[in-house]
């Protein structure tokens, strides 16, 4: 039987877990069940599906303190040694999951919920894309949404894109990394 973090260690659902327990599926379920709801206003739920230009023009986002982040890169070989998501996590609307991040704590679990999934294919042009957006849940250091997408363009190049609107939700998010 796994040892569950005490309630005091689940400060608003933020679990500081030792590396040896970072992929324990049972503890992930317990943490996600305790978190429950999104930690940002419902009027923004699913907004990450909008194009970057629309998000940049949205005055309400900046008025409410959200910063827009965008990065798009041609895919080569890359990996993230500082973060991971359980590879068995299904990418389906409504699924809750944790991004586990190692910065200066042993491991932080950043809870999210899939708010949309989009897949497009155009056989005539041989282009396709897949993307999904995740909304932050209570216990995440940030508040807002993130979109992750992969696209194969007409020149057979593969592009990886991240787009988000986020703001601090916890004092730890303000610490320099």
Contact map, one row per residue, 1 for C-alpha under 8 A:
111000000000000000000000000000000000000000000000000000000000000000000000000000000000000000000000000000000000000000000000000000000000000000000000000000000000000000000000000000000
111100000000000000000000011000000000000000000000000000000000000000000000000000000000000000000000000000000000000000000000000000000000000000000000000000000000000000000000000000000
111110000000000000000000000000000000000000000000000000000000000000000000000000000000000000000000000000000000000000000000000000000000000000000000000000000000000000000000000000000
011111000000000000000000001000000000000000000000000000000000000000000000000000000000000000000000000000000000000000000000000000000000000000000000000000000000000000000000000000000
001111111100001010000000000000000000000000000000000000000000000000000000000000000000000000000000000000000000000000000000000000000000000000000000000000000000000000000000000000000
000111111100000000000000000000000000000000000000000000000000000000000000000000000000000000000000000000000000000000000000000000000000000000000000000000000000000000000000000000000
000011111110000000000000000000000000000000000000000000000000000000000000000000000000000000000000000000000000000000000000000000000000000000000000000000000000000000000000000000000
000011111110000000000000000000000000000000000000000000000000000000000000000000000000000000000000000000000000000000000000000000000000000000000000000000000000000000000000000000000
000011111110011100000000000000000000000000000000000000000000000000000000000000000000000000000000000000000000000000000000000000000000000000000000000000000000000000000000000000000
000011111111111100000000000000100000000000000000000000000000000000000000000000000000000000000000000000000000000000000000000000000000000000000000000000000000000000000000000000000
000000111111111000000000000000000000000000000000000000000000000000000000000000000000000000000000000000000000000000000000000000000000000000100000000000000000000000000000000000000
000000000111110000000000000000000010000000000000000000000000000000000000000000000000000000000000000000000000000000000000000000000000000001100000000000000000000000000000000000000
000000000111111000000000000000110110000000000000000000000000000000000000000000000000000000000000000000000000000000000000000000000000000001110000000000000000000000000000000000000
000000001111111100000000000000000000000000000000000000000000000000000000000000000000000000000000000000000001110000000000000000000000000000110000000000000000000000000000000000000
000010001110111110000000000000100000000000000000000000000000000000000000000000000000000000000000000000000001100000000000000000000000000000000000000000000000000000000000000000000
000000001100011111000000000000000000000000000000000000000000000000000000000000000000000000000000000000001111100000000000000000000000000000000000000000000000000000000000000000000
000010000000001111101100000000000000000000000000000000000000000000000000000000000000000000000000000000000111000000000000000000000000000000000000000000000000000000000000000000000
000000000000000111111100000000000000000000000000000000000000000000000000000000000000000000000000000000000110000000000000000000000000000000000000000000000000000000000000000000000
000000000000000011111100000000000000000000000000000000000000000000000000000000000000000000000000000000000110000000000000000000000000000000000000000000000000000000000000000000000
000000000000000001111110000000000000000000000000000000000000000000000000000000000000000000000000000000000000000000000000000000000000000000000000000000000000000000000000000000000
000000000000000011111111000000000000000000000000000000000000000000000000000000000000000000000000000000000000000000000000000000000000000000000000000000000000000000000000000000000
000000000000000011111111000000000000000000000000000000000000000000000000000000000000000000000000000100000010000000000000000000000000000000000000000000000000000000000000000000000
000000000000000000011111100100000000000000000000000000000000000000000000000000000000010000000000000000000000000000000000000000000000000000000000000000000000000000000000000000000
000000000000000000001111111100000000000000000000000000000000000000000000000000000000000000000000000000000000000000000000000000000000000000000000000000000000000000000000000000000
000000000000000000000011111110000000000000000000000000000000000000000000000000000000000000000000000000000000000000000000000000000000000000000000000000000000000000000000000000000
010000000000000000000001111111000000000000000000000000000000000000000000000000000000000000000000000000000000000000000000000000000000000000000000000000000000000000000000000000000
010100000000000000000001111111100000000000000000000000000000000000000000000000000000000000000000000000000000000000000000000000000000000000000000000000000000000000000000000000000
000000000000000000000011111111110000000000000000000000000000000000000000000000000000000000000000110000000000000000000000000000000000000000000000000000000000000000000000000000000
000000000000000000000000111111111000000000000000000000000000000000000000000000000000000000000000000000000000000000000000000000000000000000000000000000000000000000000000000000000
000000000000000000000000011111111100000000000000000000000000000000000000000000000000000000000000000000000000000000000000000000000000000000000000000000000000000000000000000000000
000000000100101000000000001111111110000000000000000000000000000000000000000000000000000000000000000000000000000000000000000000000000000000000000000000000000000000000000000000000
000000000000100000000000000111111111000000000000000000000000000000000000000000000000000000000001110000000000001000000000000000000000000000000000000000000000000000000000000000000
000000000000000000000000000011111111000000000000000000000000000000000000000000000000000000000000000000000000000000000000000000000000000000000000000000000000000000000000000000000
000000000000100000000000000001111111000000000000000000000000000000000000000000000000000000000000000000000000000000000000000000000000000000000000000000000000000000000000000000000
000000000001100000000000000000111111100000000000000000000000000000000000000000000000000000000000000000000000001000000000000000000000000011100000000000000000000000000000000000000
000000000000000000000000000000011111110000000000000000000000000000000000000000000000000000000000000000000000000000000000000000000000000011000000000000000000000000000000000000000
000000000000000000000000000000000011111000000000000000000000000000000000000000000000000000000000000000000000000000000000000000000000000011000000000000000000000000000000000000000
000000000000000000000000000000000001111111000000000000000000000000000000000000000000000000000000000000000000000000000000000000000000001111000000000000000000000000000000000000000
000000000000000000000000000000000000111110000000000000000000000000000000000000000000000000000000000000000000000000000000000000000000000111110011000000000000000000000000100000000
000000000000000000000000000000000000011111010000000000000000000000000000000000000000000000000000000000000000000000000000000000000000000110000011000000000000000000000000000000000
000000000000000000000000000000000000011111111000000000000000000000000000000000000000000000000000000000000000000000000000000000000000000000000000000000000000000000000000000000000
000000000000000000000000000000000000010111111000000000000000000000000000000000000000000000000000000000000000000000000000000000000000000000000000000000000000000000000000000000000
000000000000000000000000000000000000000011111000000000000000000000000000000000000000000000000000000000000000000000000000000000000000000000000000000000000000000000000000000000000
000000000000000000000000000000000000000111111110000000000000000000000000000000000000000000000000000000000000000000000000000000000000000000000001000000000000000000000000000000000
000000000000000000000000000000000000000011111111000000000000000000000000000000000000000000000000000000000000000000100000000000000000001000000000100000000000000000000000000000000
000000000000000000000000000000000000000000011111100000000000000000000000000000000000000000000000000000000000000000110000000000000000101000000000100000000000000000000000000000000
000000000000000000000000000000000000000000011111110000100000000000000000000000000000000000000000000000000000000000000000000000000000000000000000100000000000000000000000000000000
000000000000000000000000000000000000000000001111111000100000000000000000000000000000000000000000000000000000000000000000000000000000100000000000111000000000000000111000000000000
000000000000000000000000000000000000000000000111111000000000000000000000000000000000000000000000000000000000000000010000000000000000100000000000001000000000000000000000000000000
000000000000000000000000000000000000000000000011111101100000000000000000000000000000000000000000000000000000000000000000000000000000000000000000000000000000000000000000000000000
000000000000000000000000000000000000000000000001111111100000000000000000000000000000000000000000000000000000000000000000000000000000000000000000000000000000000000000000000000000
000000000000000000000000000000000000000000000000011111110000000000000100000000000000000000000000000000000000000000000000000000000000000000000000000000000000000000100000000000000
000000000000000000000000000000000000000000000000001111111000000000000000000000000000000000000000000000000000000000000000000000000000000000000000000000000000000000000000000000000
000000000000000000000000000000000000000000000000011111111100000000000000000000000000000000000000000000000000000000000000000000000000000000000000000000000000000000000000000000000
000000000000000000000000000000000000000000000011011111111100100000010000000000000000000000000000000000000000000000000000000000000000000000000000000000000000000000000000000000000
000000000000000000000000000000000000000000000000000111111110000000010000000000000000000000000000000000000000000000000000000000000000000000000000000000000000000000000000000000000
000000000000000000000000000000000000000000000000000011111110000000000000000000000000000000000000000000000000000000000000000000000000000000000000000000000000000000000000000000000
000000000000000000000000000000000000000000000000000001111111110000000000000000000000000000000000000000000000000000000000000000000000000000000000000000000000000000000000000000000
000000000000000000000000000000000000000000000000000000011111111000000000000000000000000000000000000000000000000000000000000000000000000000000000000000000000000000000000000000000
000000000000000000000000000000000000000000000000000000000111111100000000000000000000000000000000000000000000000000000000000000000000000000000000000000000000000000000000000000000
000000000000000000000000000000000000000000000000000000100111111111100000000000000000000000000000000000000000000000000000000000000000000000000000000000000000000000001000000000000
000000000000000000000000000000000000000000000000000000000111111111100000000000000000000000000000000000000000000000000000000000000000000000000000000000000000000000000000000000000
000000000000000000000000000000000000000000000000000000000011111111000000000000000000000000000000000000000000000000000000000000000000000000000000000000000000000000000000000000000
000000000000000000000000000000000000000000000000000000000001111111000000000000000000000000000000000000000000000000000000000000000000000000000000000000000000000000000000000000000
000000000000000000000000000000000000000000000000000000000000111111100000000000000000000000000000000000000000000000000000000000000000000000000000000000000000000000000010000000000
000000000000000000000000000000000000000000000000000000000000111111110000000000000000000000000000000000000000000000000000000000000000000000000001000000000000000000001110000000000
000000000000000000000000000000000000000000000000000000000000110011111000000000000000000000000000000000000000000000000000000000000000000000000000000000000000000000011110000000000
000000000000000000000000000000000000000000000000000000110000000001111100000000000000000000000000000000000000000000000000000000000000000000000000000000000000000000111100000000000
000000000000000000000000000000000000000000000000000000000000000000111110000000000000000000000000000000000000000000000000000000000000000000000000000000000000000001111100000000000
000000000000000000000000000000000000000000000000000100000000000000011111000000000000000000000000000000000000000000000000000000000000000000000000000000000000000011110000000000000
000000000000000000000000000000000000000000000000000000000000000000001111100000000000000000000000000000000000000000000000000000000000000000000000000000000000000011100000000000000
000000000000000000000000000000000000000000000000000000000000000000000111110000000000000000000000000000000000000000000000000000000000000000000000000000000000001111000000000000000
000000000000000000000000000000000000000000000000000000000000000000000011111000000000000000000000000000000000000000000000000000000000000000000000000000000000001110000000000000000
000000000000000000000000000000000000000000000000000000000000000000000001111100000000000000000000000000000000000000000000000000000000000000000000000000000000111100000000000000000
000000000000000000000000000000000000000000000000000000000000000000000000111111000000000000000000000000000000000000000000000000000000000000000000000000000000111100000000000000000
000000000000000000000000000000000000000000000000000000000000000000000000011111000000000000000000000000000000000000000000000000000000000000000000000000000000000000000000000000000
000000000000000000000000000000000000000000000000000000000000000000000000001111100000000000000000000000000000000000000000000000000000000000000000000000000000000000000000000000000
000000000000000000000000000000000000000000000000000000000000000000000000001111110000000000000000000000000000000000000000000000000000000000000000000000000000000000000000000000000
000000000000000000000000000000000000000000000000000000000000000000000000000011111000000000000000000000000000000000000000000000000000000000000000000000000000000000000000000000000
000000000000000000000000000000000000000000000000000000000000000000000000000001111111000000000000000000000000000000000000000000000000000000000000000000000000000000000000000000000
000000000000000000000000000000000000000000000000000000000000000000000000000000111111000000000000000000000000000000000000000000000000000000000000000000000000000000000000000000000
000000000000000000000000000000000000000000000000000000000000000000000000000000011111000000000000000011100000000000000000000000000000000000000000000000000000000000000000000000000
000000000000000000000000000000000000000000000000000000000000000000000000000000011111100000000000001111000000000000000000000000000000000000000000000000000000000000000000000000000
000000000000000000000000000000000000000000000000000000000000000000000000000000011111110000000000001110000000000000000000000000000000000000000000000000000000000000000000000000000
000000000000000000000000000000000000000000000000000000000000000000000000000000000011111010000000111100000000000000000000000000000000000000000000000000000000000000000000000000000
000000000000000000000010000000000000000000000000000000000000000000000000000000000001111110000000011000000000000000000000000000000000000000000000000000000000000000000000000000000
000000000000000000000000000000000000000000000000000000000000000000000000000000000000111110000000000000000000000000000000000000000000000000000000000000000000000000000000000000000
000000000000000000000000000000000000000000000000000000000000000000000000000000000000011111000000000000000000000000000000000000000000000000000000000000000000000000000000000000000
000000000000000000000000000000000000000000000000000000000000000000000000000000000000111111100000100000000000000000000000000000000000000000000000000000000000000000000000000000000
000000000000000000000000000000000000000000000000000000000000000000000000000000000000000111110010000000000000000000000000000000000000000000000000000000000000000000000000000000000
000000000000000000000000000000000000000000000000000000000000000000000000000000000000000011111010000000000000000001001000000000000001000000000000000000000000000000000000000000000
000000000000000000000000000000000000000000000000000000000000000000000000000000000000000001111110000000000000000001011000000000000000000000000000000000000000000000000000000000000
000000000000000000000000000000000000000000000000000000000000000000000000000000000000000000111110000000000000000011111000000000000000000000000000000000000000000000000000000000000
000000000000000000000000000000000000000000000000000000000000000000000000000000000000000000011111000000000000000011110000000000000000000000000000000000000000000000000000000000000
000000000000000000000000000000000000000000000000000000000000000000000000000000000000000001111111100000000000000011000000000000000000000000000000000000000000000000000000000000000
000000000000000000000000000000010000000000000000000000000000000000000000000000000000000000000111110000000000001111000000000000000000000000000000000000000000000000000000000000000
000000000000000000000000000100010000000000000000000000000000000000000000000000000000100010000011111000000000001110000000000000000000000000000000000000000000000000000000000000000
000000000000000000000000000100010000000000000000000000000000000000000000000000000000110000000001111100000000111100000000000000000000000000000000000000000000000000000000000000000
000000000000000000000000000000000000000000000000000000000000000000000000000000000011110000000000111110000000111100000000000000000000000000000000000000000000000000000000000000000
000000000000000000000100000000000000000000000000000000000000000000000000000000000011100000000000011111000011110000000000000000000000000000000000000000000000000000000000000000000
000000000000000000000000000000000000000000000000000000000000000000000000000000000111000000000000001111100011110000000000000000000000000000000000000000000000000000000000000000000
000000000000000000000000000000000000000000000000000000000000000000000000000000000110000000000000000111111111000000000000000000000000000000000000000000000000000000000000000000000
000000000000000000000000000000000000000000000000000000000000000000000000000000000100000000000000000011111110000000000000000000000000000000000000000000000000000000000000000000001
000000000000000000000000000000000000000000000000000000000000000000000000000000000000000000000000000001111100000000000000000000000000000000000000000000000000000000000000000000001
000000000000000100000000000000000000000000000000000000000000000000000000000000000000000000000000000001111111000000000000000000000000000000000000000000000000000000000000000000000
000000000000000111100000000000000000000000000000000000000000000000000000000000000000000000000000000001111111000000000000000000000000000000000000000000000000000000000000000000000
000000000000000111100100000000000000000000000000000000000000000000000000000000000000000000000000000111101111100000000000000000000000000000000000000000000000000000000000000000000
000000000000011110000000000000000000000000000000000000000000000000000000000000000000000000000000000111001111110000000000000000000000000000000000000000000000000000000000000000000
000000000000011100000000000000000000000000000000000000000000000000000000000000000000000000000000011110000011111000000000000000000000000000010000000000000000000000000000000000000
000000000000010000000000000000000000000000000000000000000000000000000000000000000000000000000000011110000001111100000000000000000000000100111000000000000000000000000000000000000
000000000000000000000000000000010010000000000000000000000000000000000000000000000000000000000001111000000000111110000000000000000000000111110000000000000000000000000000000000000
000000000000000000000000000000000000000000000000000000000000000000000000000000000000000000000001111000000000011111000000000000000000011110010000000000000000000000000000000000000
000000000000000000000000000000000000000000000000000000000000000000000000000000000000000000001111100000000000001111100000000000000000011110000000000000000000000000000000000000000
000000000000000000000000000000000000000000000000000000000000000000000000000000000000000000111111000000000000000111111000000000000001111000000000000000000000000000000000000000000
000000000000000000000000000000000000000000001100000000000000000000000000000000000000000000001100000000000000000011111000000000000001111000000000000000000000000000000000000000000
000000000000000000000000000000000000000000000100100000000000000000000000000000000000000000011100000000000000000001111100000000000001110000000000000000000000000000000000000000000
000000000000000000000000000000000000000000000000000000000000000000000000000000000000000000111000000000000000000001111110000000000111100000000000000000000000000000000000000000000
000000000000000000000000000000000000000000000000000000000000000000000000000000000000000000000000000000000000000000011111000000001111000000000000000000000000000000000000000000000
000000000000000000000000000000000000000000000000000000000000000000000000000000000000000000000000000000000000000000001111100000011110000000000000000000000000000000000000000000000
000000000000000000000000000000000000000000000000000000000000000000000000000000000000000000000000000000000000000000000111110000011100000000000000000000000000000000000000000000000
000000000000000000000000000000000000000000000000000000000000000000000000000000000000000000000000000000000000000000000011111001111000000000000000000000000000000000000000000000000
000000000000000000000000000000000000000000000000000000000000000000000000000000000000000000000000000000000000000000000001111111110000000000000000000000000000000000000000000000000
000000000000000000000000000000000000000000000000000000000000000000000000000000000000000000000000000000000000000000000000111111100000000000000000000000000000000000000000000000000
000000000000000000000000000000000000000000000000000000000000000000000000000000000000000000000000000000000000000000000000011111100000000000000000000000000000000000000000000000000
000000000000000000000000000000000000000000000000000000000000000000000000000000000000000000000000000000000000000000000000011111100000000000000000000000000100000000000000000000000
000000000000000000000000000000000000000000000000000000000000000000000000000000000000000000000000000000000000000000000000111111110000000000000000000000001100000000000000000000000
000000000000000000000000000000000000000000000000000000000000000000000000000000000000000000000000000000000000000000000000111111111000000000000000000000111101000000000000000000000
000000000000000000000000000000000000000000000000000000000000000000000000000000000000000000000000000000000000000000000011110001111100000000000000000000111000000000000000000000000
000000000000000000000000000000000000000000000000000000000000000000000000000000000000000000000000000000000000000000000111100000111110000000000000000011110000000000000000000000000
000000000000000000000000000000000000000000000000000000000000000000000000000000000000000000000000000000000000000000001111000000011111000000000000000011100000000000000000000000000
000000000000000000000000000000000000000000000000000000000000000000000000000000000000000000000000000000000000000000001110000000001111100000000000001111000000000000000000000000000
000000000000000000000000000000000000000000000000000000000000000000000000000000000000000000100000000000000000000001111100000000000111110000000000001110000000000000000000000000000
000000000000000000000000000000000000000000000101100000000000000000000000000000000000000000000000000000000000000001111000000000000011111000000000111100000000000000000000000000000
000000000000000000000000000000000000000000000000000000000000000000000000000000000000000000000000000000000000000111110000000000000001111100000000111000000000000000000000000000000
000000000000000000000000000000000000010000001100000000000000000000000000000000000000000000000000000000000000000111100000000000000000111110000011110000000000000000000000000000000
000000000000000000000000000000000000011100000000000000000000000000000000000000000000000000000000000000000000011110000000000000000000011111010111100000000000000000000000000000000
000000000000000000000000000000000011111100000000000000000000000000000000000000000000000000000000000000000000001110000000000000000000001111110010000000000000000000000000000000000
000000000001100000000000000000000011111000000000000000000000000000000000000000000000000000000000000000000000001000000000000000000000000111110000000000000000000000000000000000000
000000000011110000000000000000000010001000000000000000000000000000000000000000000000000000000000000000000000011000000000000000000000000011111000000000000000000000000000000000000
000000000000110000000000000000000000001000000000000000000000000000000000000000000000000000000000000000000000111100000000000000000000000111111110000000000000000000000000110000000
000000000000000000000000000000000000000000000000000000000000000000000000000000000000000000000000000000000000010000000000000000000000000000111110000000000000000000000001111110000
000000000000000000000000000000000000000000000000000000000000000000000000000000000000000000000000000000000000000000000000000000000000000100011111000000000000000000000111110010000
000000000000000000000000000000000000001100000000000000000000000000000000000000000000000000000000000000000000000000000000000000000000001110011111100000000000000000000111100000000
000000000000000000000000000000000000001100010000000000000000000001000000000000000000000000000000000000000000000000000000000000000000001100000111110000000000000000011110000000000
000000000000000000000000000000000000000000001111000000000000000000000000000000000000000000000000000000000000000000000000000000000000111100000011111000000000000000011100000000000
000000000000000000000000000000000000000000000001000000000000000000000000000000000000000000000000000000000000000000000000000000000000111000000001111100000000000001111100000000000
000000000000000000000000000000000000000000000001100000000000000000000000000000000000000000000000000000000000000000000000000000000011110000000000111110000000000011110000000000000
000000000000000000000000000000000000000000000000000000000000000000000000000000000000000000000000000000000000000000000000000000000011100000000000011111000000000111100000000000000
000000000000000000000000000000000000000000000000000000000000000000000000000000000000000000000000000000000000000000000000000000001111000000000000001111100000000111000000000000000
000000000000000000000000000000000000000000000000000000000000000000000000000000000000000000000000000000000000000000000000000000001110000000000000000111110000011110000000000000000
000000000000000000000000000000000000000000000000000000000000000000000000000000000000000000000000000000000000000000000000000000111100000000000000000011111000011100000000000000000
000000000000000000000000000000000000000000000000000000000000000000000000000000000000000000000000000000000000000000000000000000111000000000000000000001111111111000000000000000000
000000000000000000000000000000000000000000000000000000000000000000000000000000000000000000000000000000000000000000000000000001110000000000000000000000111111111000000000000000000
000000000000000000000000000000000000000000000000000000000000000000000000000000000000000000000000000000000000000000000000000011100000000000000000000000011111100000000000000000000
000000000000000000000000000000000000000000000000000000000000000000000000000000000000000000000000000000000000000000000000000000000000000000000000000000011111100000000000000000000
000000000000000000000000000000000000000000000000000000000000000000000000000000000000000000000000000000000000000000000000000000100000000000000000000000011111110000000000000000000
000000000000000000000000000000000000000000000000000000000000000000000000011000000000000000000000000000000000000000000000000000000000000000000000000000011111111000000000000000000
000000000000000000000000000000000000000000000000000000000000000000000000011000000000000000000000000000000000000000000000000000000000000000000000000001111001111100000000000000000
000000000000000000000000000000000000000000000000000000000000000000000001111000000000000000000000000000000000000000000000000000000000000000000000000001111000111110000000000000000
000000000000000000000000000000000000000000000000000000000000000000000001111000000000000000000000000000000000000000000000000000000000000000000000000111100000011111000000000000000
000000000000000000000000000000000000000000000000000000000000000000000111100000000000000000000000000000000000000000000000000000000000000000000000001111000000001111100000000000000
000000000000000000000000000000000000000000000000000000000000000000001111000000000000000000000000000000000000000000000000000000000000000000000000011110000000000111110000000000000
000000000000000000000000000000000000000000000001000100000000000000011110000000000000000000000000000000000000000000000000000000000000000000000000011100000000000011111000000000000
000000000000000000000000000000000000000000000001000000000000000000111100000000000000000000000000000000000000000000000000000000000000000000000001111000000000000001111100000000000
000000000000000000000000000000000000000000000001000000000000100001111000000000000000000000000000000000000000000000000000000000000000000000000001110000000000000000111110000000000
000000000000000000000000000000000000000000000000000000000000000001111000000000000000000000000000000000000000000000000000000000000000000000000111110000000000000000011111000000000
000000000000000000000000000000000000000000000000000000000000000011100000000000000000000000000000000000000000000000000000000000000000000000000111000000000000000000001111100000000
000000000000000000000000000000000000000000000000000000000000000000000000000000000000000000000000000000000000000000000000000000000000000000001110000000000000000000000111111011000
000000000000000000000000000000000000001000000000000000000000000000000000000000000000000000000000000000000000000000000000000000000000000000011110000000000000000000000011111010000
000000000000000000000000000000000000000000000000000000000000000000000000000000000000000000000000000000000000000000000000000000000000000000011100000000000000000000000001111111000
000000000000000000000000000000000000000000000000000000000000000000000000000000000000000000000000000000000000000000000000000000000000000000001000000000000000000000000001111111100
000000000000000000000000000000000000000000000000000000000000000000000000000000000000000000000000000000000000000000000000000000000000000000001000000000000000000000000000011111100
000000000000000000000000000000000000000000000000000000000000000000000000000000000000000000000000000000000000000000000000000000000000000000001100000000000000000000000001111111100
000000000000000000000000000000000000000000000000000000000000000000000000000000000000000000000000000000000000000000000000000000000000000000000000000000000000000000000001011111110
000000000000000000000000000000000000000000000000000000000000000000000000000000000000000000000000000000000000000000000000000000000000000000000000000000000000000000000000001111111
000000000000000000000000000000000000000000000000000000000000000000000000000000000000000000000000000000000000000000000000000000000000000000000000000000000000000000000000000001111
000000000000000000000000000000000000000000000000000000000000000000000000000000000000000000000000000000110000000000000000000000000000000000000000000000000000000000000000000000111
